[in-house]
Every structure is written in C-alpha cells, then in structure tokens.
Amino acid sequence: MSYTISFKETARKELYLLPDKIVQKILDVISELAVNARHVGVKKLKGKGENLWRLRVGDYRVIYLINDSIRIVNIRKIGHRRDVYD
C-alpha cells in the first residue's frame, strides 16, 4: 500500500524558491516516500511532539509528518540544513 503525498502550502513555496537542480532532486526523493515513508536514510526527529521525520538531500532537508492510519505523508518544511530546524 502506498502513501499519498501532500504539501503544507509554506513547504511548497520553500521548495520552489530553491535552485531548479535541487528542486528536481528533492521531488524525486519525495516521490519515493509514497512507496516507503521510512526508507533508509530518514530519521525521526526527537522532542517535536509530532511524528516528524527528516529526509536529507545533500545540504537540504525535508521535514515531514507520517500519518499511518490514513496513509498520508505531509511535507511540512523544506530548506537548507542551516535554516530548516528553526
């Protein structure tokens, strides 16, 4: 069973402010989340109170929420590693 990918509106805006080359890499990796939301290389974020996970794409990070009961991956934040955890 696959997951549905959804974007928080602010995450969608953050994505398209990045360079085109990086946008395509991030979209490719996000599409893989539909098949396996917890594939190799993702890490659960501690202390956030939500079921948040982090995906690394070079110097960029994708923060997302997994809802297993309704099988949705909701992309919350996308940005450079120095800025994304604020």
C-alpha positions, 0 to 999 in steps of 0.5 A: 500500500502506498502513501499519498503525498501532500504539501503544507502550502509554506513547504511548497513555496520553500521548495520552489524558491530553491535552485531548479537542480535541487528542486528536481532532486528533492521531488524525486526523493519525495516521490519515493516516500509514497512507496516507503515513508521510512526508507533508509536514510530518514530519521525521526526527529526527537522532542517535536511532539509530532511524528516528524521525520527528516529526509536529507538531500545533500545540504537540504532537508525535508521535514515531514509528518507520517500519518499511518492510519490514513496513509498520508505523508505531509511535507511540512518544511523544506530548506537548507540544513542551516535554516530548516530546524528553526 
